[in-house]
Amino acid sequence: MALLRKINQVLLFLLIVTLCGILYKKVHKAAVLRNETDDDSETPEEMEDEIPVVICAAPGRMGATMAAINSIYSNTDANILFYVVGLRNTLSRIRKWIEHSKLREINFKIVEFNPVVLKGKIRPDSSRPELLQPLNFVRFYLPLLIHQHEKVIYLDDDVIVQGDIQELYDTTLALGHAAAFSDDCDLPSSQDIHRLVGLQNTYMGYLDYRKKTIKDLGISPSTCSFNPGVIVANMTEWKHQRITKQLEKWMQKNVEENLYSSSLGGGVATSPMLIVFHGKYSTINPLWHIRHLGWNPDTRYSEHFLQEAKLLHWNGRHKPWDFPSVHNDLWESWFVPDPAGIFKLHHPNS
């Protein structure tokens, strides 16, 4: 009798543990991203025609997001649905900026990102603390944001789109690939860009090859890296391959072993993606990701090349709304003034 009672207690314990595990997963998923508006009443035909574009609106640089949205919306006839992602204390300001400016006509959803999902996964790093802000990791959690769409575009906020976003959306992803990126070996020739001294374009620049865990990956340090500031993603493949879980695993490993840092390639969000997507991604047309405009204030592209570019990306420290920066006139032409008067340009002539 005592044995039977003990068995029942063990079975009850296992049942409770299982239920707790299921509940945790559901809460964990719900905690990551939450639509400010729960209106998902679109018809399948409307969803099929939409191009979902995910972009973050971070405190202190919300003007960048609005300029990017303006450039996308103004250069296409496609039906764009903007998923604008922010932190809880910025959501009302995002809505006000859109609804009280020339952007009021866009189709958009505001989504809250809950930083609690990142707890224990980010290693403190003083080299470039701005790279550790929570919204920098939204790209890891795309399937928890996009439920209705098979394909999605993710863009960093410091970009300007000069082409029709439909072209980028039509990027072909090879069978079994969850995403497409721009190879860092497809940079323009030396005739187009100068003085990119110290630029990293291989895995050696992002991962610490002195660590056994990195060596054991078997990835050559001279392998070309890619830039995840522009992503075309397949949500079905992303979920099937459990990409988010893989990325979180490498974030946790970095906390434990310091496998990468912003003092290397300058991208704490880039490094885990380089590992997870190694040899398993498609490529974006190089003209759809002309980058490094924020790398050096003395770096300039030729005017002809800039006109040919479909998307410009000011990745690096020198942003086009600050000084010093380059080609900021191209960015400023898409700037949407802040109705609240908080975000201001820091240009000598502004």
ChimeraX attribute file (.defattr): number of C-alpha atoms within 10 A of each C-alpha:
attribute: neighborCount
match mode: 1-to-1
recipient: residues
	/A:1	6
	/A:2	7
	/A:3	8
	/A:4	9
	/A:5	10
	/A:6	11
	/A:7	12
	/A:8	12
	/A:9	12
	/A:10	12
	/A:11	12
	/A:12	12
	/A:13	11
	/A:14	12
	/A:15	12
	/A:16	11
	/A:17	12
	/A:18	12
	/A:19	10
	/A:20	12
	/A:21	12
	/A:22	11
	/A:23	11
	/A:24	12
	/A:25	11
	/A:26	11
	/A:27	11
	/A:28	13
	/A:29	14
	/A:30	14
	/A:31	16
	/A:32	19
	/A:33	24
	/A:34	18
	/A:35	16
	/A:36	14
	/A:37	9
	/A:38	9
	/A:39	8
	/A:40	10
	/A:41	8
	/A:42	10
	/A:43	8
	/A:44	10
	/A:45	8
	/A:46	10
	/A:47	17
	/A:48	14
	/A:49	12
	/A:50	17
	/A:51	20
	/A:52	23
	/A:53	23
	/A:54	25
	/A:55	24
	/A:56	28
	/A:57	23
	/A:58	21
	/A:59	16
	/A:60	10
	/A:61	16
	/A:62	21
	/A:63	25
	/A:64	27
	/A:65	24
	/A:66	27
	/A:67	23
	/A:68	25
	/A:69	27
	/A:70	20
	/A:71	22
	/A:72	25
	/A:73	21
	/A:74	14
	/A:75	14
	/A:76	16
	/A:77	11
	/A:78	14
	/A:79	17
	/A:80	20
	/A:81	18
	/A:82	21
	/A:83	21
	/A:84	23
	/A:85	27
	/A:86	26
	/A:87	18
	/A:88	14
	/A:89	10
	/A:90	15
	/A:91	17
	/A:92	12
	/A:93	17
	/A:94	22
	/A:95	15
	/A:96	14
	/A:97	20
	/A:98	19
	/A:99	14
	/A:100	12
	/A:101	14
	/A:102	12
	/A:103	18
	/A:104	13
	/A:105	10
	/A:106	16
	/A:107	14
	/A:108	18
	/A:109	18
	/A:110	20
	/A:111	23
	/A:112	22
	/A:113	23
	/A:114	18
	/A:115	17
	/A:116	11
	/A:117	17
	/A:118	14
	/A:119	9
	/A:120	11
	/A:121	17
	/A:122	20
	/A:123	19
	/A:124	10
	/A:125	14
	/A:126	12
	/A:127	12
	/A:128	14
	/A:129	10
	/A:130	12
	/A:131	17
	/A:132	18
	/A:133	12
	/A:134	18
	/A:135	20
	/A:136	19
	/A:137	19
	/A:138	22
	/A:139	23
	/A:140	19
	/A:141	20
	/A:142	22
	/A:143	22
	/A:144	17
	/A:145	22
	/A:146	17
	/A:147	10
	/A:148	14
	/A:149	17
	/A:150	15
	/A:151	22
	/A:152	20
	/A:153	22
	/A:154	20
	/A:155	22
	/A:156	22
	/A:157	26
	/A:158	26
	/A:159	28
	/A:160	29
	/A:161	26
	/A:162	21
	/A:163	19
	/A:164	19
	/A:165	23
	/A:166	16
	/A:167	12
	/A:168	20
	/A:169	18
	/A:170	11
	/A:171	16
	/A:172	14
	/A:173	18
	/A:174	13
	/A:175	10
	/A:176	15
	/A:177	19
	/A:178	24
	/A:179	26
	/A:180	25
	/A:181	23
	/A:182	25
	/A:183	21
	/A:184	18
	/A:185	13
	/A:186	15
	/A:187	17
	/A:188	16
	/A:189	8
	/A:190	10
	/A:191	9
	/A:192	14
	/A:193	16
	/A:194	15
	/A:195	13
	/A:196	15
	/A:197	9
	/A:198	9
	/A:199	14
	/A:200	16
	/A:201	20
	/A:202	20
	/A:203	22
	/A:204	18
	/A:205	22
	/A:206	25
	/A:207	24
	/A:208	18
	/A:209	19
	/A:210	9
	/A:211	13
	/A:212	11
	/A:213	14
	/A:214	16
	/A:215	14
	/A:216	9
	/A:217	10
	/A:218	8
	/A:219	15
	/A:220	12
	/A:221	17
	/A:222	11
	/A:223	15
	/A:224	18
	/A:225	26
	/A:226	25
	/A:227	19
	/A:228	22
	/A:229	21
	/A:230	23
	/A:231	24
	/A:232	25
	/A:233	26
	/A:234	21
	/A:235	22
	/A:236	16
	/A:237	17
	/A:238	19
	/A:239	15
	/A:240	10
	/A:241	14
	/A:242	13
	/A:243	21
	/A:244	18
	/A:245	13
	/A:246	16
	/A:247	22
	/A:248	18
	/A:249	14
	/A:250	18
	/A:251	25
	/A:252	17
	/A:253	18
	/A:254	20
	/A:255	15
	/A:256	13
	/A:257	13
	/A:258	14
	/A:259	21
	/A:260	27
	/A:261	22
	/A:262	20
	/A:263	14
	/A:264	16
	/A:265	21
	/A:266	20
	/A:267	21
	/A:268	25
	/A:269	23
	/A:270	21
	/A:271	28
	/A:272	24
	/A:273	22
	/A:274	21
	/A:275	18
	/A:276	16
	/A:277	19
	/A:278	15
	/A:279	11
	/A:280	14
	/A:281	21
	/A:282	21
	/A:283	17
	/A:284	21
	/A:285	16
	/A:286	19
	/A:287	20
	/A:288	23
	/A:289	26
	/A:290	25
	/A:291	22
	/A:292	20
	/A:293	28
	/A:294	23
	/A:295	21
	/A:296	21
	/A:297	17
	/A:298	13
	/A:299	17
	/A:300	19
	/A:301	17
	/A:302	11
	/A:303	10
	/A:304	9
	/A:305	14
	/A:306	18
	/A:307	9
	/A:308	13
	/A:309	16
	/A:310	20
	/A:311	24
	/A:312	23
	/A:313	24
	/A:314	25
	/A:315	20
	/A:316	15
	/A:317	18
	/A:318	19
	/A:319	25
	/A:320	27
	/A:321	23
	/A:322	15
	/A:323	14
	/A:324	17
	/A:325	22
	/A:326	23
	/A:327	19
	/A:328	19
	/A:329	12
	/A:330	14
	/A:331	23
	/A:332	16
	/A:333	12
	/A:334	19
	/A:335	21
	/A:336	20
	/A:337	17
	/A:338	19
	/A:339	14
	/A:340	10
	/A:341	7
	/A:342	10
	/A:343	16
	/A:344	14
	/A:345	15
	/A:346	12
	/A:347	13
	/A:348	8
	/A:349	5
	/A:350	8
